[in-house]
Amino acid sequence: MVIIIGAGPAGLSLAYALSKAGEEVQIFEASPEVGGLSRSLSLWGRKVEIGPHYLVQDLTPRIQELLQYSMGDEYEVYHRHSHMVVQGLFFNYPPGILEILKKSGPFNSLVFVCSLLWEKLFPQAYRPNAESFMVSKMGKALYLRFFRTYNEKLWGVSCARISEEYAQTLIGLGKRGASFWKMLANNLRKKQARFRTCLYPHGGFGNLCKKLADALSHQGVRLHLSAAIQDIVVEGGKVRGIRLADGSFYPCESIFTTIPLLKLVTLLPNTPSSLFGKDKGMTFRNLTLVYLNVHIEGFPQDQCLYMASPEIKAARITNFNHFTTNVYPTTILLLEYWTGDEEALWHYKEKELLDQAKKDIQTAELCTHIEILDCHVLKIQRAFPVPDTSFPAARKVVTDYLATVQELYLVGRNNSGVFNFGVENTFEECFRQAEDYLGRRPKPKAPTLSSLTSIIS
Ligand SMILES: Cc1cc2nc3c(=O)[nH]c(=O)nc-3n(C[C@H](O)[C@H](O)[C@H](O)COP(=O)(O)OP(=O)(O)OC[C@H]3O[C@@H](n4cnc5c(N)ncnc54)[C@H](O)[C@@H]3O)c2cc1C
């Protein structure tokens, strides 16, 4: 018996992979519905996500199979449009070098190229952080214009305190990548094209999770909702089962967990006191999501706009109408505000948030007319850990301890340690982990003739 903690995309896809191979699986989910951070909200007669979610059309065969299993052909194909808005100029997101040079004009382009040459001729002393990494790759001028403001808005700390691993995964260049020239070559080969055609499940990603959960239940996977795990029972260094708040105990051979690491350590017995306390060197960002139901004219065709200018407080603006060809009488926009506990914006009331959202839309000049009919606010505390330079080491202390508990496996976004870990990565990683797990298990015995006879009779 395998127990999975959490029924988000990770828990569900793992249950799919394990149960398909004949494992007995039970999923425990704290909330009354499945989907985790990919669940959908019902707003103004429609379903929308907690933030935009993308699934590229060019899926691996395993993900295609999962999609077919859960949704059949109930999804739409759409062309992804997203731009970074930098002081009134729109650049594809992520921006391409050719486009930057074309749109920035001859003077700025010359500054970018000179700054890069300067960096190559007189390289700064390298420090293992995002700022040093980006400057070494693309020169200071490009870094300042396209990377610094946006990332400092997201994470609330200077890029000199953000880890270089984060910068590497964000722009897809390894430590030794040839940077500017490699990006230019990618541009010319149109390498970004793969990310441009995407799939949107009918009814949204929450519906995909729901349909997957329904199909799994029919296949014999037991799904316990509103079932927050209180304790993980460990004996002789190996997991034995889980206990719920009502005291009920469920035995198992292995546990896969998708919940945040620091929450997980509180469920284990005898966790060393050194692992409790003030976040063990990790800091977290809160998310305030401001949904607006609007009549709007002249808004760009994008699903998402990334706001890189410091005078606009929202980090990203999503237009949910642009994920589907369905026609709705109104448009739903989402403005995301990323903050720390101590920032005033995190404590804003709905009226103040509505005023801030209006101000941001006006300052960014994103439409010719807007009438706001209604507003809905959702706050998620500790939504994302900050990828600062202390994060990898702080995370390692916790994961090293968890690795001492046998048959406890970490999966999903909360445990990946990677920051642009989308739904697609989640599915693939879960399939890989299921494969590794099944590979270590003794193969089920082939049925004997007598057992076959008893099955037939
Ligand atoms: C604003 C925003 C934007 C995003 N944008 C994108 C995007 O563009 N593309 C993309 O692919 N992804 C995006 N994501 C991330 C996406 O939501 C995650 O990748 C995905 O939900 C991760 O799935 P998961 O199953 O690993 O974790 P989660 O979705 O976090 O699921 C964990 C589950 O564990 C449950 N749980 C917690 N504690 C317990 C307990 N004690 N007992 C039982 N259950 C418990 C939780 O209730 C939750 O359901 C975004 C997320 C947000 C918030």
The ligand as an SDF file (V2000), in Angstrom:
LIG
                    3D

 53 58  0  0  0  0  0  0  0  0999 V2000
   -0.0820   32.4650   -8.8050 C   0  0  0  0  0  0  0  0  0  0  0  0
    0.3890   31.1270   -9.2740 C   0  0  0  0  0  0  0  0  0  0  0  0
    0.7950   30.9980  -10.5840 C   0  0  0  0  0  0  0  0  0  0  0  0
    1.2120   29.7800  -11.0790 C   0  0  0  0  0  0  0  0  0  0  0  0
    1.5580   29.7330  -12.3710 N   0  0  0  0  0  0  0  0  0  0  0  0
    1.8570   28.5220  -12.9210 C   0  0  0  0  0  0  0  0  0  0  0  0
    2.1140   28.4130  -14.3190 C   0  0  0  0  0  0  0  0  0  0  0  0
    2.1360   29.3890  -15.0500 O   0  0  0  0  0  0  0  0  0  0  0  0
    2.3700   27.1990  -14.8290 N   0  0  0  0  0  0  0  0  0  0  0  0
    2.3680   26.0920  -14.0480 C   0  0  0  0  0  0  0  0  0  0  0  0
    2.5200   25.0070  -14.5890 O   0  0  0  0  0  0  0  0  0  0  0  0
    2.2370   26.1750  -12.7190 N   0  0  0  0  0  0  0  0  0  0  0  0
    1.9460   27.3650  -12.1380 C   0  0  0  0  0  0  0  0  0  0  0  0
    1.7570   27.4840  -10.7850 N   0  0  0  0  0  0  0  0  0  0  0  0
    2.1160   26.3780   -9.9390 C   0  0  0  0  0  0  0  0  0  0  0  0
    1.1470   25.2470   -9.9370 C   0  0  0  0  0  0  0  0  0  0  0  0
   -0.0180   25.6270   -9.2720 O   0  0  0  0  0  0  0  0  0  0  0  0
    1.8830   24.1480   -9.2830 C   0  0  0  0  0  0  0  0  0  0  0  0
    2.9350   23.7490  -10.1590 O   0  0  0  0  0  0  0  0  0  0  0  0
    1.0740   22.9070   -8.9580 C   0  0  0  0  0  0  0  0  0  0  0  0
   -0.1440   23.2020   -8.3320 O   0  0  0  0  0  0  0  0  0  0  0  0
    1.9520   22.0960   -8.0320 C   0  0  0  0  0  0  0  0  0  0  0  0
    1.3320   20.9180   -7.7430 O   0  0  0  0  0  0  0  0  0  0  0  0
    1.7200   20.0420   -6.4980 P   0  0  0  0  0  0  0  0  0  0  0  0
    0.7850   18.9090   -6.5130 O   0  0  0  0  0  0  0  0  0  0  0  0
    3.1740   19.7730   -6.5080 O   0  0  0  0  0  0  0  0  0  0  0  0
    1.5100   20.9730   -5.1870 O   0  0  0  0  0  0  0  0  0  0  0  0
    0.2110   21.7090   -4.6490 P   0  0  0  0  0  0  0  0  0  0  0  0
   -0.6470   22.1670   -5.7560 O   0  0  0  0  0  0  0  0  0  0  0  0
    0.7450   22.7340   -3.6850 O   0  0  0  0  0  0  0  0  0  0  0  0
   -0.5550   20.5520   -3.8440 O   0  0  0  0  0  0  0  0  0  0  0  0
   -0.2270   20.1400   -2.5320 C   0  0  0  0  0  0  0  0  0  0  0  0
   -1.4970   19.6130   -1.8740 C   0  0  0  0  0  0  0  0  0  0  0  0
   -1.1810   19.1130   -0.5710 O   0  0  0  0  0  0  0  0  0  0  0  0
   -2.2860   19.3810    0.2900 C   0  0  0  0  0  0  0  0  0  0  0  0
   -1.8500   19.3000    1.7110 N   0  0  0  0  0  0  0  0  0  0  0  0
   -1.0980   20.1900    2.4150 C   0  0  0  0  0  0  0  0  0  0  0  0
   -0.9330   19.7590    3.6920 N   0  0  0  0  0  0  0  0  0  0  0  0
   -1.5730   18.5680    3.7970 C   0  0  0  0  0  0  0  0  0  0  0  0
   -1.7440   17.6230    4.8690 C   0  0  0  0  0  0  0  0  0  0  0  0
   -1.2130   17.7900    6.1040 N   0  0  0  0  0  0  0  0  0  0  0  0
   -2.4750   16.5010    4.6370 N   0  0  0  0  0  0  0  0  0  0  0  0
   -3.0140   16.2680    3.3920 C   0  0  0  0  0  0  0  0  0  0  0  0
   -2.8730   17.1370    2.3430 N   0  0  0  0  0  0  0  0  0  0  0  0
   -2.1560   18.2710    2.5340 C   0  0  0  0  0  0  0  0  0  0  0  0
   -2.7020   20.7810   -0.1410 C   0  0  0  0  0  0  0  0  0  0  0  0
   -4.0160   21.0790    0.2860 O   0  0  0  0  0  0  0  0  0  0  0  0
   -2.5600   20.6960   -1.6720 C   0  0  0  0  0  0  0  0  0  0  0  0
   -3.7720   20.2880   -2.2690 O   0  0  0  0  0  0  0  0  0  0  0  0
    1.3010   28.6710  -10.2420 C   0  0  0  0  0  0  0  0  0  0  0  0
    0.9050   28.7880   -8.9110 C   0  0  0  0  0  0  0  0  0  0  0  0
    0.4440   30.0070   -8.4280 C   0  0  0  0  0  0  0  0  0  0  0  0
   -0.0050   30.1220   -7.0110 C   0  0  0  0  0  0  0  0  0  0  0  0
  1  2  1  0
  2  3  1  0
  2 52  2  0
  3  4  2  0
  4  5  1  0
  4 50  1  0
  5  6  2  0
  6  7  1  0
  6 13  1  0
  7  8  2  0
  7  9  1  0
  9 10  1  0
 10 11  2  0
 10 12  1  0
 12 13  2  0
 13 14  1  0
 14 15  1  0
 14 50  1  0
 15 16  1  0
 16 17  1  0
 16 18  1  0
 18 19  1  0
 18 20  1  0
 20 21  1  0
 20 22  1  0
 22 23  1  0
 23 24  1  0
 24 25  2  0
 24 26  1  0
 24 27  1  0
 27 28  1  0
 28 29  2  0
 28 30  1  0
 28 31  1  0
 31 32  1  0
 32 33  1  0
 33 34  1  0
 33 48  1  0
 34 35  1  0
 35 36  1  0
 35 46  1  0
 36 37  1  0
 36 45  1  0
 37 38  2  0
 38 39  1  0
 39 40  1  0
 39 45  2  0
 40 41  1  0
 40 42  2  0
 42 43  1  0
 43 44  2  0
 44 45  1  0
 46 47  1  0
 46 48  1  0
 48 49  1  0
 50 51  2  0
 51 52  1  0
 52 53  1  0
M  END
$$$$
